[in-house]
Amino acid sequence: MSLKQLEPLVMGERIRKSRERLGLTREHLAELLDVTPKFIADIEYGNKGLSLKNFILLIQILGVSADYLLLGDEEHKARLLVCEVKFYLE
């Protein structure tokens, strides 16, 4: 069994794609997380990490699983599409 490695840049890309699918700007996501837009950019470029508290808040805001953001678990990617539909219907 091979273990998956955490790749901050790839994780950042998944965060950016998830944010964009919801139509959120970096500024709006930063407001929701109570951080700066620069910090969001740093996360998306893999330059910085998140506290556990902010990571949990982020997955709730984006409507994705921790597995998907951390490791790219495709099984949980479909969950994003369900959350997108709910977001646009509300």
PDB file of N, CA, C and O in Angstrom, chain B, residues numbered from 101:
ATOM      1  N   MET B 101       0.846  -1.179   0.000  1.00  0.00           N
ATOM      2  CA  MET B 101       0.000   0.000   0.000  1.00  0.00           C
ATOM      3  C   MET B 101       0.889   1.239   0.000  1.00  0.00           C
ATOM      4  O   MET B 101       1.801   1.356   0.819  1.00  0.00           O
ATOM      5  N   SER B 102       0.625   2.143  -0.904  1.00  0.00           N
ATOM      6  CA  SER B 102       1.419   3.363  -0.929  1.00  0.00           C
ATOM      7  C   SER B 102       0.628   4.488  -0.266  1.00  0.00           C
ATOM      8  O   SER B 102      -0.571   4.644  -0.496  1.00  0.00           O
ATOM      9  N   LEU B 103       1.313   5.256   0.548  1.00  0.00           N
ATOM     10  CA  LEU B 103       0.676   6.356   1.265  1.00  0.00           C
ATOM     11  C   LEU B 103       0.737   7.619   0.417  1.00  0.00           C
ATOM     12  O   LEU B 103       1.743   7.895  -0.236  1.00  0.00           O
ATOM     13  N   LYS B 104      -0.344   8.378   0.435  1.00  0.00           N
ATOM     14  CA  LYS B 104      -0.373   9.648  -0.292  1.00  0.00           C
ATOM     15  C   LYS B 104       0.377  10.696   0.512  1.00  0.00           C
ATOM     16  O   LYS B 104       0.349  10.694   1.742  1.00  0.00           O
ATOM     17  N   GLN B 105       1.039  11.581  -0.192  1.00  0.00           N
ATOM     18  CA  GLN B 105       1.768  12.676   0.433  1.00  0.00           C
ATOM     19  C   GLN B 105       0.949  13.960   0.333  1.00  0.00           C
ATOM     20  O   GLN B 105       0.224  14.179  -0.638  1.00  0.00           O
ATOM     21  N   LEU B 106       1.076  14.787   1.338  1.00  0.00           N
ATOM     22  CA  LEU B 106       0.430  16.105   1.290  1.00  0.00           C
ATOM     23  C   LEU B 106       1.276  17.022   0.419  1.00  0.00           C
ATOM     24  O   LEU B 106       2.462  17.218   0.683  1.00  0.00           O
ATOM     25  N   GLU B 107       0.670  17.578  -0.611  1.00  0.00           N
ATOM     26  CA  GLU B 107       1.354  18.500  -1.508  1.00  0.00           C
ATOM     27  C   GLU B 107       0.659  19.859  -1.406  1.00  0.00           C
ATOM     28  O   GLU B 107      -0.407  20.059  -1.988  1.00  0.00           O
ATOM     29  N   PRO B 108       1.268  20.793  -0.664  1.00  0.00           N
ATOM     30  CA  PRO B 108       0.618  22.092  -0.425  1.00  0.00           C
ATOM     31  C   PRO B 108       0.187  22.833  -1.695  1.00  0.00           C
ATOM     32  O   PRO B 108      -0.886  23.437  -1.713  1.00  0.00           O
ATOM     33  N   LEU B 109       0.990  22.800  -2.745  1.00  0.00           N
ATOM     34  CA  LEU B 109       0.625  23.509  -3.970  1.00  0.00           C
ATOM     35  C   LEU B 109      -0.616  22.882  -4.609  1.00  0.00           C
ATOM     36  O   LEU B 109      -1.510  23.596  -5.064  1.00  0.00           O
ATOM     37  N   VAL B 110      -0.670  21.565  -4.643  1.00  0.00           N
ATOM     38  CA  VAL B 110      -1.818  20.874  -5.232  1.00  0.00           C
ATOM     39  C   VAL B 110      -3.052  21.077  -4.358  1.00  0.00           C
ATOM     40  O   VAL B 110      -4.156  21.253  -4.873  1.00  0.00           O
ATOM     41  N   MET B 111      -2.872  21.053  -3.049  1.00  0.00           N
ATOM     42  CA  MET B 111      -3.981  21.337  -2.147  1.00  0.00           C
ATOM     43  C   MET B 111      -4.491  22.761  -2.376  1.00  0.00           C
ATOM     44  O   MET B 111      -5.699  22.996  -2.398  1.00  0.00           O
ATOM     45  N   GLY B 112      -3.578  23.694  -2.543  1.00  0.00           N
ATOM     46  CA  GLY B 112      -3.955  25.073  -2.808  1.00  0.00           C
ATOM     47  C   GLY B 112      -4.755  25.214  -4.093  1.00  0.00           C
ATOM     48  O   GLY B 112      -5.684  26.018  -4.168  1.00  0.00           O
ATOM     49  N   GLU B 113      -4.394  24.433  -5.099  1.00  0.00           N
ATOM     50  CA  GLU B 113      -5.142  24.453  -6.360  1.00  0.00           C
ATOM     51  C   GLU B 113      -6.567  23.942  -6.149  1.00  0.00           C
ATOM     52  O   GLU B 113      -7.515  24.480  -6.722  1.00  0.00           O
ATOM     53  N   ARG B 114      -6.713  22.906  -5.328  1.00  0.00           N
ATOM     54  CA  ARG B 114      -8.062  22.388  -5.041  1.00  0.00           C
ATOM     55  C   ARG B 114      -8.879  23.425  -4.270  1.00  0.00           C
ATOM     56  O   ARG B 114     -10.081  23.565  -4.499  1.00  0.00           O
ATOM     57  N   ILE B 115      -8.235  24.144  -3.365  1.00  0.00           N
ATOM     58  CA  ILE B 115      -8.926  25.207  -2.622  1.00  0.00           C
ATOM     59  C   ILE B 115      -9.377  26.291  -3.595  1.00  0.00           C
ATOM     60  O   ILE B 115     -10.524  26.735  -3.544  1.00  0.00           O
ATOM     61  N   ARG B 116      -8.478  26.717  -4.480  1.00  0.00           N
ATOM     62  CA  ARG B 116      -8.817  27.764  -5.447  1.00  0.00           C
ATOM     63  C   ARG B 116      -9.970  27.326  -6.350  1.00  0.00           C
ATOM     64  O   ARG B 116     -10.917  28.084  -6.558  1.00  0.00           O
ATOM     65  N   LYS B 117      -9.896  26.113  -6.884  1.00  0.00           N
ATOM     66  CA  LYS B 117     -10.958  25.621  -7.764  1.00  0.00           C
ATOM     67  C   LYS B 117     -12.286  25.536  -7.034  1.00  0.00           C
ATOM     68  O   LYS B 117     -13.328  25.885  -7.591  1.00  0.00           O
ATOM     69  N   SER B 118     -12.255  25.076  -5.795  1.00  0.00           N
ATOM     70  CA  SER B 118     -13.484  24.970  -4.997  1.00  0.00           C
ATOM     71  C   SER B 118     -14.059  26.357  -4.729  1.00  0.00           C
ATOM     72  O   SER B 118     -15.270  26.564  -4.815  1.00  0.00           O
ATOM     73  N   ARG B 119     -13.188  27.295  -4.405  1.00  0.00           N
ATOM     74  CA  ARG B 119     -13.620  28.681  -4.163  1.00  0.00           C
ATOM     75  C   ARG B 119     -14.245  29.269  -5.419  1.00  0.00           C
ATOM     76  O   ARG B 119     -15.312  29.879  -5.360  1.00  0.00           O
ATOM     77  N   GLU B 120     -13.586  29.086  -6.544  1.00  0.00           N
ATOM     78  CA  GLU B 120     -14.088  29.643  -7.801  1.00  0.00           C
ATOM     79  C   GLU B 120     -15.407  29.011  -8.226  1.00  0.00           C
ATOM     80  O   GLU B 120     -16.270  29.701  -8.768  1.00  0.00           O
ATOM     81  N   ARG B 121     -15.579  27.725  -7.992  1.00  0.00           N
ATOM     82  CA  ARG B 121     -16.842  27.061  -8.338  1.00  0.00           C
ATOM     83  C   ARG B 121     -18.018  27.667  -7.583  1.00  0.00           C
ATOM     84  O   ARG B 121     -19.145  27.688  -8.079  1.00  0.00           O
ATOM     85  N   LEU B 122     -17.746  28.157  -6.387  1.00  0.00           N
ATOM     86  CA  LEU B 122     -18.800  28.779  -5.590  1.00  0.00           C
ATOM     87  C   LEU B 122     -18.951  30.264  -5.903  1.00  0.00           C
ATOM     88  O   LEU B 122     -19.828  30.933  -5.357  1.00  0.00           O
ATOM     89  N   GLY B 123     -18.103  30.770  -6.775  1.00  0.00           N
ATOM     90  CA  GLY B 123     -18.175  32.182  -7.139  1.00  0.00           C
ATOM     91  C   GLY B 123     -17.645  33.108  -6.061  1.00  0.00           C
ATOM     92  O   GLY B 123     -18.002  34.285  -6.022  1.00  0.00           O
ATOM     93  N   LEU B 124     -16.794  32.585  -5.184  1.00  0.00           N
ATOM     94  CA  LEU B 124     -16.214  33.400  -4.115  1.00  0.00           C
ATOM     95  C   LEU B 124     -14.913  34.030  -4.571  1.00  0.00           C
ATOM     96  O   LEU B 124     -14.086  33.374  -5.205  1.00  0.00           O
ATOM     97  N   THR B 125     -14.734  35.287  -4.253  1.00  0.00           N
ATOM     98  CA  THR B 125     -13.441  35.940  -4.483  1.00  0.00           C
ATOM     99  C   THR B 125     -12.527  35.625  -3.298  1.00  0.00           C
ATOM    100  O   THR B 125     -12.982  35.165  -2.251  1.00  0.00           O
ATOM    101  N   ARG B 126     -11.253  35.877  -3.481  1.00  0.00           N
ATOM    102  CA  ARG B 126     -10.321  35.719  -2.361  1.00  0.00           C
ATOM    103  C   ARG B 126     -10.716  36.643  -1.214  1.00  0.00           C
ATOM    104  O   ARG B 126     -10.613  36.283  -0.042  1.00  0.00           O
ATOM    105  N   GLU B 127     -11.168  37.835  -1.576  1.00  0.00           N
ATOM    106  CA  GLU B 127     -11.556  38.813  -0.563  1.00  0.00           C
ATOM    107  C   GLU B 127     -12.739  38.314   0.265  1.00  0.00           C
ATOM    108  O   GLU B 127     -12.749  38.440   1.489  1.00  0.00           O
ATOM    109  N   HIS B 128     -13.732  37.749  -0.415  1.00  0.00           N
ATOM    110  CA  HIS B 128     -14.910  37.261   0.304  1.00  0.00           C
ATOM    111  C   HIS B 128     -14.549  36.067   1.181  1.00  0.00           C
ATOM    112  O   HIS B 128     -14.981  35.992   2.331  1.00  0.00           O
ATOM    113  N   LEU B 129     -13.762  35.133   0.648  1.00  0.00           N
ATOM    114  CA  LEU B 129     -13.340  33.985   1.451  1.00  0.00           C
ATOM    115  C   LEU B 129     -12.515  34.449   2.644  1.00  0.00           C
ATOM    116  O   LEU B 129     -12.656  33.913   3.744  1.00  0.00           O
ATOM    117  N   ALA B 130     -11.663  35.434   2.435  1.00  0.00           N
ATOM    118  CA  ALA B 130     -10.848  35.975   3.534  1.00  0.00           C
ATOM    119  C   ALA B 130     -11.734  36.542   4.635  1.00  0.00           C
ATOM    120  O   ALA B 130     -11.461  36.339   5.818  1.00  0.00           O
ATOM    121  N   GLU B 131     -12.796  37.253   4.250  1.00  0.00           N
ATOM    122  CA  GLU B 131     -13.741  37.786   5.237  1.00  0.00           C
ATOM    123  C   GLU B 131     -14.380  36.657   6.038  1.00  0.00           C
ATOM    124  O   GLU B 131     -14.492  36.741   7.261  1.00  0.00           O
ATOM    125  N   LEU B 132     -14.797  35.606   5.345  1.00  0.00           N
ATOM    126  CA  LEU B 132     -15.462  34.485   6.018  1.00  0.00           C
ATOM    127  C   LEU B 132     -14.524  33.768   6.993  1.00  0.00           C
ATOM    128  O   LEU B 132     -14.964  33.270   8.029  1.00  0.00           O
ATOM    129  N   LEU B 133     -13.232  33.717   6.657  1.00  0.00           N
ATOM    130  CA  LEU B 133     -12.246  33.058   7.520  1.00  0.00           C
ATOM    131  C   LEU B 133     -11.585  34.017   8.510  1.00  0.00           C
ATOM    132  O   LEU B 133     -10.826  33.591   9.380  1.00  0.00           O
ATOM    133  N   ASP B 134     -11.877  35.319   8.373  1.00  0.00           N
ATOM    134  CA  ASP B 134     -11.270  36.350   9.204  1.00  0.00           C
ATOM    135  C   ASP B 134      -9.742  36.364   9.058  1.00  0.00           C
ATOM    136  O   ASP B 134      -9.000  36.396  10.040  1.00  0.00           O
ATOM    137  N   VAL B 135      -9.301  36.337   7.784  1.00  0.00           N
ATOM    138  CA  VAL B 135      -7.884  36.442   7.437  1.00  0.00           C
ATOM    139  C   VAL B 135      -7.776  37.462   6.305  1.00  0.00           C
ATOM    140  O   VAL B 135      -8.788  38.014   5.873  1.00  0.00           O
ATOM    141  N   THR B 136      -6.574  37.713   5.827  1.00  0.00           N
ATOM    142  CA  THR B 136      -6.396  38.664   4.733  1.00  0.00           C
ATOM    143  C   THR B 136      -6.483  37.955   3.374  1.00  0.00           C
ATOM    144  O   THR B 136      -6.227  36.754   3.284  1.00  0.00           O
ATOM    145  N   PRO B 137      -6.841  38.692   2.329  1.00  0.00           N
ATOM    146  CA  PRO B 137      -6.820  38.104   0.989  1.00  0.00           C
ATOM    147  C   PRO B 137      -5.425  37.594   0.601  1.00  0.00           C
ATOM    148  O   PRO B 137      -5.302  36.598  -0.112  1.00  0.00           O
ATOM    149  N   LYS B 138      -4.385  38.274   1.066  1.00  0.00           N
ATOM    150  CA  LYS B 138      -3.001  37.828   0.797  1.00  0.00           C
ATOM    151  C   LYS B 138      -2.764  36.453   1.405  1.00  0.00           C
ATOM    152  O   LYS B 138      -2.090  35.614   0.807  1.00  0.00           O
ATOM    153  N   PHE B 139      -3.316  36.221   2.596  1.00  0.00           N
ATOM    154  CA  PHE B 139      -3.155  34.921   3.238  1.00  0.00           C
ATOM    155  C   PHE B 139      -3.848  33.841   2.411  1.00  0.00           C
ATOM    156  O   PHE B 139      -3.319  32.739   2.270  1.00  0.00           O
ATOM    157  N   ILE B 140      -5.024  34.143   1.864  1.00  0.00           N
ATOM    158  CA  ILE B 140      -5.731  33.182   1.004  1.00  0.00           C
ATOM    159  C   ILE B 140      -4.876  32.880  -0.221  1.00  0.00           C
ATOM    160  O   ILE B 140      -4.751  31.722  -0.618  1.00  0.00           O
ATOM    161  N   ALA B 141      -4.286  33.912  -0.821  1.00  0.00           N
ATOM    162  CA  ALA B 141      -3.411  33.712  -1.979  1.00  0.00           C
ATOM    163  C   ALA B 141      -2.227  32.823  -1.605  1.00  0.00           C
ATOM    164  O   ALA B 141      -1.858  31.925  -2.363  1.00  0.00           O
ATOM    165  N   ASP B 142      -1.634  33.070  -0.442  1.00  0.00           N
ATOM    166  CA  ASP B 142      -0.501  32.258   0.014  1.00  0.00           C
ATOM    167  C   ASP B 142      -0.899  30.793   0.197  1.00  0.00           C
ATOM    168  O   ASP B 142      -0.117  29.893  -0.109  1.00  0.00           O
ATOM    169  N   ILE B 143      -2.095  30.558   0.687  1.00  0.00           N
ATOM    170  CA  ILE B 143      -2.583  29.180   0.852  1.00  0.00           C
ATOM    171  C   ILE B 143      -2.776  28.540  -0.526  1.00  0.00           C
ATOM    172  O   ILE B 143      -2.371  27.400  -0.753  1.00  0.00           O
ATOM    173  N   GLU B 144      -3.393  29.281  -1.433  1.00  0.00           N
ATOM    174  CA  GLU B 144      -3.658  28.741  -2.767  1.00  0.00           C
ATOM    175  C   GLU B 144      -2.372  28.466  -3.544  1.00  0.00           C
ATOM    176  O   GLU B 144      -2.345  27.567  -4.384  1.00  0.00           O
ATOM    177  N   TYR B 145      -1.321  29.214  -3.281  1.00  0.00           N
ATOM    178  CA  TYR B 145      -0.036  28.974  -3.937  1.00  0.00           C
ATOM    179  C   TYR B 145       0.848  27.990  -3.169  1.00  0.00           C
ATOM    180  O   TYR B 145       1.980  27.725  -3.573  1.00  0.00           O
ATOM    181  N   GLY B 146       0.332  27.453  -2.065  1.00  0.00           N
ATOM    182  CA  GLY B 146       1.071  26.459  -1.290  1.00  0.00           C
ATOM    183  C   GLY B 146       2.168  27.032  -0.436  1.00  0.00           C
ATOM    184  O   GLY B 146       3.039  26.296   0.025  1.00  0.00           O
ATOM    185  N   ASN B 147       2.147  28.345  -0.212  1.00  0.00           N
ATOM    186  CA  ASN B 147       3.204  28.991   0.575  1.00  0.00           C
ATOM    187  C   ASN B 147       2.932  28.987   2.072  1.00  0.00           C
ATOM    188  O   ASN B 147       3.862  29.108   2.869  1.00  0.00           O
ATOM    189  N   LYS B 148       1.672  28.851   2.465  1.00  0.00           N
ATOM    190  CA  LYS B 148       1.300  28.862   3.882  1.00  0.00           C
ATOM    191  C   LYS B 148       0.301  27.754   4.142  1.00  0.00           C
ATOM    192  O   LYS B 148      -0.360  27.256   3.230  1.00  0.00           O
ATOM    193  N   GLY B 149       0.206  27.380   5.404  1.00  0.00           N
ATOM    194  CA  GLY B 149      -0.770  26.389   5.827  1.00  0.00           C
ATOM    195  C   GLY B 149      -1.856  27.041   6.667  1.00  0.00           C
ATOM    196  O   GLY B 149      -1.832  28.243   6.931  1.00  0.00           O
ATOM    197  N   LEU B 150      -2.797  26.222   7.074  1.00  0.00           N
ATOM    198  CA  LEU B 150      -3.934  26.705   7.862  1.00  0.00           C
ATOM    199  C   LEU B 150      -3.905  26.095   9.254  1.00  0.00           C
ATOM    200  O   LEU B 150      -3.417  24.982   9.447  1.00  0.00           O
ATOM    201  N   SER B 151      -4.430  26.832  10.216  1.00  0.00           N
ATOM    202  CA  SER B 151      -4.645  26.238  11.532  1.00  0.00           C
ATOM    203  C   SER B 151      -5.763  25.212  11.388  1.00  0.00           C
ATOM    204  O   SER B 151      -6.526  25.261  10.423  1.00  0.00           O
ATOM    205  N   LEU B 152      -5.865  24.304  12.316  1.00  0.00           N
ATOM    206  CA  LEU B 152      -6.922  23.300  12.273  1.00  0.00           C
ATOM    207  C   LEU B 152      -8.294  23.967  12.327  1.00  0.00           C
ATOM    208  O   LEU B 152      -9.222  23.553  11.632  1.00  0.00           O
ATOM    209  N   LYS B 153      -8.414  24.992  13.147  1.00  0.00           N
ATOM    210  CA  LYS B 153      -9.679  25.727  13.263  1.00  0.00           C
ATOM    211  C   LYS B 153     -10.094  26.314  11.915  1.00  0.00           C
ATOM    212  O   LYS B 153     -11.242  26.161  11.497  1.00  0.00           O
ATOM    213  N   ASN B 154      -9.164  26.984  11.236  1.00  0.00           N
ATOM    214  CA  ASN B 154      -9.474  27.584   9.934  1.00  0.00           C
ATOM    215  C   ASN B 154      -9.667  26.533   8.853  1.00  0.00           C
ATOM    216  O   ASN B 154     -10.458  26.733   7.931  1.00  0.00           O
ATOM    217  N   PHE B 155      -8.954  25.412   8.952  1.00  0.00           N
ATOM    218  CA  PHE B 155      -9.134  24.346   7.974  1.00  0.00           C
ATOM    219  C   PHE B 155     -10.549  23.773   8.068  1.00  0.00           C
ATOM    220  O   PHE B 155     -11.195  23.539   7.046  1.00  0.00           O
ATOM    221  N   ILE B 156     -11.020  23.552   9.272  1.00  0.00           N
ATOM    222  CA  ILE B 156     -12.377  23.021   9.462  1.00  0.00           C
ATOM    223  C   ILE B 156     -13.407  24.023   8.954  1.00  0.00           C
ATOM    224  O   ILE B 156     -14.375  23.637   8.298  1.00  0.00           O
ATOM    225  N   LEU B 157     -13.209  25.296   9.248  1.00  0.00           N
ATOM    226  CA  LEU B 157     -14.106  26.323   8.752  1.00  0.00           C
ATOM    227  C   LEU B 157     -14.076  26.377   7.218  1.00  0.00           C
ATOM    228  O   LEU B 157     -15.117  26.534   6.580  1.00  0.00           O
ATOM    229  N   LEU B 158     -12.886  26.246   6.635  1.00  0.00           N
ATOM    230  CA  LEU B 158     -12.739  26.284   5.185  1.00  0.00           C
ATOM    231  C   LEU B 158     -13.512  25.147   4.510  1.00  0.00           C
ATOM    232  O   LEU B 158     -14.212  25.384   3.526  1.00  0.00           O
ATOM    233  N   ILE B 159     -13.399  23.934   5.016  1.00  0.00           N
ATOM    234  CA  ILE B 159     -14.110  22.825   4.371  1.00  0.00           C
ATOM    235  C   ILE B 159     -15.623  22.998   4.500  1.00  0.00           C
ATOM    236  O   ILE B 159     -16.379  22.566   3.630  1.00  0.00           O
ATOM    237  N   GLN B 160     -16.057  23.628   5.582  1.00  0.00           N
ATOM    238  CA  GLN B 160     -17.491  23.888   5.728  1.00  0.00           C
ATOM    239  C   GLN B 160     -17.949  24.959   4.739  1.00  0.00           C
ATOM    240  O   GLN B 160     -19.008  24.824   4.126  1.00  0.00           O
ATOM    241  N   ILE B 161     -17.170  26.005   4.583  1.00  0.00           N
ATOM    242  CA  ILE B 161     -17.512  27.086   3.657  1.00  0.00           C
ATOM    243  C   ILE B 161     -17.530  26.562   2.217  1.00  0.00           C
ATOM    244  O   ILE B 161     -18.452  26.851   1.454  1.00  0.00           O
ATOM    245  N   LEU B 162     -16.495  25.787   1.855  1.00  0.00           N
ATOM    246  CA  LEU B 162     -16.379  25.302   0.481  1.00  0.00           C
ATOM    247  C   LEU B 162     -17.265  24.092   0.200  1.00  0.00           C
ATOM    248  O   LEU B 162     -17.502  23.752  -0.960  1.00  0.00           O
ATOM    249  N   GLY B 163     -17.755  23.442   1.250  1.00  0.00           N
ATOM    250  CA  GLY B 163     -18.621  22.288   1.061  1.00  0.00           C
ATOM    251  C   GLY B 163     -17.908  21.070   0.512  1.00  0.00           C
ATOM    252  O   GLY B 163     -18.488  20.290  -0.244  1.00  0.00           O
ATOM    253  N   VAL B 164     -16.660  20.907   0.890  1.00  0.00           N
ATOM    254  CA  VAL B 164     -15.880  19.745   0.454  1.00  0.00           C
ATOM    255  C   VAL B 164     -15.380  18.997   1.677  1.00  0.00           C
ATOM    256  O   VAL B 164     -15.447  19.499   2.799  1.00  0.00           O
ATOM    257  N   SER B 165     -14.883  17.801   1.448  1.00  0.00           N
ATOM    258  CA  SER B 165     -14.349  17.024   2.563  1.00  0.00           C
ATOM    259  C   SER B 165     -12.883  17.359   2.797  1.00  0.00           C
ATOM    260  O   SER B 165     -12.197  17.874   1.914  1.00  0.00           O
ATOM    261  N   ALA B 166     -12.424  17.059   3.987  1.00  0.00           N
ATOM    262  CA  ALA B 166     -11.004  17.226   4.312  1.00  0.00           C
ATOM    263  C   ALA B 166     -10.170  16.321   3.410  1.00  0.00           C
ATOM    264  O   ALA B 166      -9.095  16.716   2.956  1.00  0.00           O
ATOM    265  N   ASP B 167     -10.664  15.102   3.149  1.00  0.00           N
ATOM    266  CA  ASP B 167      -9.948  14.168   2.272  1.00  0.00           C
ATOM    267  C   ASP B 167      -9.713  14.773   0.898  1.00  0.00           C
ATOM    268  O   ASP B 167      -8.631  14.646   0.325  1.00  0.00           O
ATOM    269  N   TYR B 168     -10.729  15.425   0.384  1.00  0.00           N
ATOM    270  CA  TYR B 168     -10.589  16.008  -0.954  1.00  0.00           C
ATOM    271  C   TYR B 168      -9.544  17.125  -0.949  1.00  0.00           C
ATOM    272  O   TYR B 168      -8.667  17.146  -1.812  1.00  0.00           O
ATOM    273  N   LEU B 169      -9.624  18.045   0.003  1.00  0.00           N
ATOM    274  CA  LEU B 169      -8.659  19.147   0.004  1.00  0.00           C
ATOM    275  C   LEU B 169      -7.242  18.673   0.290  1.00  0.00           C
ATOM    276  O   LEU B 169      -6.295  19.117  -0.359  1.00  0.00           O
ATOM    277  N   LEU B 170      -7.092  17.781   1.250  1.00  0.00           N
ATOM    278  CA  LEU B 170      -5.759  17.336   1.631  1.00  0.00           C
ATOM    279  C   LEU B 170      -5.116  16.406   0.612  1.00  0.00           C
ATOM    280  O   LEU B 170      -3.949  16.571   0.256  1.00  0.00           O
ATOM    281  N   LEU B 171      -5.886  15.428   0.148  1.00  0.00           N
ATOM    282  CA  LEU B 171      -5.291  14.365  -0.649  1.00  0.00           C
ATOM    283  C   LEU B 171      -5.882  14.206  -2.041  1.00  0.00           C
ATOM    284  O   LEU B 171      -5.403  13.389  -2.827  1.00  0.00           O
ATOM    285  N   GLY B 172      -6.914  14.976  -2.355  1.00  0.00           N
ATOM    286  CA  GLY B 172      -7.502  14.888  -3.684  1.00  0.00           C
ATOM    287  C   GLY B 172      -8.358  13.663  -3.871  1.00  0.00           C
ATOM    288  O   GLY B 172      -8.499  13.171  -4.991  1.00  0.00           O
ATOM    289  N   ASP B 173      -8.934  13.156  -2.791  1.00  0.00           N
ATOM    290  CA  ASP B 173      -9.783  11.974  -2.859  1.00  0.00           C
ATOM    291  C   ASP B 173     -10.965  12.267  -3.777  1.00  0.00           C
ATOM    292  O   ASP B 173     -11.888  12.989  -3.398  1.00  0.00           O
ATOM    293  N   GLU B 174     -10.935  11.713  -4.967  1.00  0.00           N
ATOM    294  CA  GLU B 174     -11.948  11.998  -5.987  1.00  0.00           C
ATOM    295  C   GLU B 174     -13.351  11.574  -5.574  1.00  0.00           C
ATOM    296  O   GLU B 174     -14.334  12.137  -6.056  1.00  0.00           O
ATOM    297  N   GLU B 175     -13.456  10.592  -4.690  1.00  0.00           N
ATOM    298  CA  GLU B 175     -14.771  10.136  -4.227  1.00  0.00           C
ATOM    299  C   GLU B 175     -15.536  11.286  -3.584  1.00  0.00           C
ATOM    300  O   GLU B 175     -16.759  11.369  -3.700  1.00  0.00           O
ATOM    301  N   HIS B 176     -14.815  12.168  -2.908  1.00  0.00           N
ATOM    302  CA  HIS B 176     -15.459  13.273  -2.208  1.00  0.00           C
ATOM    303  C   HIS B 176     -15.598  14.525  -3.071  1.00  0.00           C
ATOM    304  O   HIS B 176     -16.204  15.510  -2.649  1.00  0.00           O
ATOM    305  N   LYS B 177     -15.041  14.486  -4.273  1.00  0.00           N
ATOM    306  CA  LYS B 177     -15.166  15.632  -5.173  1.00  0.00           C
ATOM    307  C   LYS B 177     -16.624  15.828  -5.577  1.00  0.00           C
ATOM    308  O   LYS B 177     -17.081  16.962  -5.716  1.00  0.00           O
ATOM    309  N   ALA B 178     -17.351  14.737  -5.764  1.00  0.00           N
ATOM    310  CA  ALA B 178     -18.757  14.821  -6.151  1.00  0.00           C
ATOM    311  C   ALA B 178     -19.568  15.568  -5.109  1.00  0.00           C
ATOM    312  O   ALA B 178     -20.575  16.199  -5.429  1.00  0.00           O
ATOM    313  N   ARG B 179     -19.134  15.497  -3.879  1.00  0.00           N
ATOM    314  CA  ARG B 179     -19.793  16.199  -2.795  1.00  0.00           C
ATOM    315  C   ARG B 179     -19.835  17.702  -3.057  1.00  0.00           C
ATOM    316  O   ARG B 179     -20.791  18.379  -2.679  1.00  0.00           O
ATOM    317  N   LEU B 180     -18.806  18.211  -3.699  1.00  0.00           N
ATOM    318  CA  LEU B 180     -18.740  19.626  -4.032  1.00  0.00           C
ATOM    319  C   LEU B 180     -19.879  19.996  -4.975  1.00  0.00           C
ATOM    320  O   LEU B 180     -20.511  21.038  -4.805  1.00  0.00           O
ATOM    321  N   LEU B 181     -20.140  19.162  -5.954  1.00  0.00           N
ATOM    322  CA  LEU B 181     -21.195  19.466  -6.915  1.00  0.00           C
ATOM    323  C   LEU B 181     -22.555  19.543  -6.237  1.00  0.00           C
ATOM    324  O   LEU B 181     -23.369  20.396  -6.591  1.00  0.00           O
ATOM    325  N   VAL B 182     -22.816  18.676  -5.276  1.00  0.00           N
ATOM    326  CA  VAL B 182     -24.070  18.707  -4.531  1.00  0.00           C
ATOM    327  C   VAL B 182     -24.160  20.015  -3.755  1.00  0.00           C
ATOM    328  O   VAL B 182     -25.214  20.651  -3.728  1.00  0.00           O
ATOM    329  N   CYS B 183     -23.068  20.416  -3.128  1.00  0.00           N
ATOM    330  CA  CYS B 183     -23.055  21.672  -2.368  1.00  0.00           C
ATOM    331  C   CYS B 183     -23.229  22.868  -3.284  1.00  0.00           C
ATOM    332  O   CYS B 183     -23.873  23.846  -2.905  1.00  0.00           O
ATOM    333  N   GLU B 184     -22.665  22.808  -4.489  1.00  0.00           N
ATOM    334  CA  GLU B 184     -22.842  23.900  -5.447  1.00  0.00           C
ATOM    335  C   GLU B 184     -24.313  24.091  -5.770  1.00  0.00           C
ATOM    336  O   GLU B 184     -24.813  25.215  -5.776  1.00  0.00           O
ATOM    337  N   VAL B 185     -24.999  22.998  -6.036  1.00  0.00           N
ATOM    338  CA  VAL B 185     -26.418  23.070  -6.377  1.00  0.00           C
ATOM    339  C   VAL B 185     -27.193  23.667  -5.212  1.00  0.00           C
ATOM    340  O   VAL B 185     -28.033  24.545  -5.414  1.00  0.00           O
ATOM    341  N   LYS B 186     -26.926  23.207  -4.002  1.00  0.00           N
ATOM    342  CA  LYS B 186     -27.607  23.755  -2.822  1.00  0.00           C
ATOM    343  C   LYS B 186     -27.329  25.241  -2.681  1.00  0.00           C
ATOM    344  O   LYS B 186     -28.234  26.016  -2.370  1.00  0.00           O
ATOM    345  N   PHE B 187     -26.077  25.646  -2.907  1.00  0.00           N
ATOM    346  CA  PHE B 187     -25.683  27.047  -2.777  1.00  0.00           C
ATOM    347  C   PHE B 187     -26.485  27.918  -3.733  1.00  0.00           C
ATOM    348  O   PHE B 187     -27.000  28.968  -3.350  1.00  0.00           O
ATOM    349  N   TYR B 188     -26.584  27.473  -4.979  1.00  0.00           N
ATOM    350  CA  TYR B 188     -27.286  28.284  -5.973  1.00  0.00           C
ATOM    351  C   TYR B 188     -28.796  28.262  -5.815  1.00  0.00           C
ATOM    352  O   TYR B 188     -29.478  29.181  -6.270  1.00  0.00           O
ATOM    353  N   LEU B 189     -29.335  27.217  -5.172  1.00  0.00           N
ATOM    354  CA  LEU B 189     -30.765  27.142  -4.962  1.00  0.00           C
ATOM    355  C   LEU B 189     -31.234  27.988  -3.784  1.00  0.00           C
ATOM    356  O   LEU B 189     -32.393  28.398  -3.722  1.00  0.00           O
ATOM    357  N   GLU B 190     -30.323  28.243  -2.855  1.00  0.00           N
ATOM    358  CA  GLU B 190     -30.695  29.003  -1.650  1.00  0.00           C
ATOM    359  C   GLU B 190     -30.796  30.477  -1.908  1.00  0.00           C
ATOM    360  O   GLU B 190     -31.100  31.244  -0.994  1.00  0.00           O
TER     361      GLU B 190
END
